[in-house]
């Protein structure tokens, strides 16, 4: 069965290839490749069938029992120390920043998908709203990053509620389709509202954030003090990279902190209850409308924060950055990490964003490896890498 | 009257499940509604909670008309339900389930309410950190009732509390319902197929057939009624 599916997929995708020959472009055939692929899938599936399931890997099983408390602290400590490590160069910090953006997006989406159980395929829309709110606010009103950050969060939350209203009655697949459409609508608007958003050209030269009024630049503008002058050290372009890194780290940790707190509050518990059983929720006097809208709004707000950070880091935004594939990657991070697991998101983001970045040299094969990794994870850990869910309150805490 | 239902009509699409139901439940009473499969018992309980919504007729809780309120608002007026099939949250712990029951209650009462509910259901106390889904059927029913009690209801609605439980556990559950009324001064309206147990427990009972109330009387009267014995009791129910 699996081999047939693979054949169907591989035949047009792998089997044909455009060849540049003397007569211009012509179609080439690579059926040997198709055969290899199909055979691999066939035997892979057969082995799994013969073994009566996937062999258990002890290391994966051990993940289950592990207390995750210390892992979180260790990861946080590594993240803080990273820029000061001897091998940390500009490249590494840049990549770590990128990973952190996705960690933050993953945590934001986790509120919607992992906690409230609302499948959102258009999460990138809020990322875009955040990025464009900052870009436009700084362009038209000359507002600084620190003013725009909360505004961008608010705008994104507003859009979250806007999306939330029409989809309140939908669940599962239907909800996914509508959110997918919403994500595309936002992108298409950004693309076509040329006079306001710059259309496909995007917005360039977005202001960089400052550190308590200190700018990161070799020769600061009149009346402003530069970071390196204030500290009395030599100018280095690395300062800005490190500053951006710490900024996103702080934002991400804030996201995590808020989410963890929310889970322990009645609203967080209501989200989880809504994911489990909507009818029971109504019967307990939980208002599903406001509960869902709040999940959308809070998730969107974090997306908006991440978006405005993205805009300020790049100094440039265009609709190109907010395609559906971004939503898909963020969703994959959440699902792979184990729905609702905060540390799972970090691990999955490292895997999905970090690995392809580090193996850029192997460009051609990285999507193949990516796909294989996904298949492997779904076979061994069908509920996500770290699917363990801690109760929000424990008996021991109640005894006091 | 705690609850007054007058001429209640409710429908699923074009199929009328309730064809004009009148009944009352006085404060502090236990009232049982019995009837065969598909008579409309569960529909009545559900439409007291606003879903399906009443097409005609009135539902009054004390002096408020609640027929047109959304479910969550009705619950906030002091109606709690342990729904059919229990509907506990399987992946949340027992304690979290109980906490969710208390979302509409004043948090100041939480600790004392929890103690009282766990006093009624000592089995739950042993399992507070366990996931709801890992409980046995009887324990899940206890959790559903306990969760409803955490809302500090004035009126407790129970939908088939004995469904799918062993006879011994059924007896336990009914003993606890009696204790709830005695200790907590909660009015109880329960729907049951297990007519024998329900009528023995209840002060009064109603019999429902095809979306209408056909008989009513005290629990003892109905138990002694030959028609009822033939229809609902001699069928082998313990």
Interface residues (C-beta under 8 A of the other chain):
Chain A: X266 X269 X270 X272 X273 X276 X277 X279 X280 X281 X282 X283 X284 X285 X286 X287 X288 X389 X391 X392 X393 X394 X395 X398
Chain B: X49 X51 X70 X71 X72 X75 X76 X80 X81 X83 X87 X88 X89 X90 X91 X92 X93 X95 X96 X99 X100 X101 X103 X104 X114 X128 X129 X147 X151
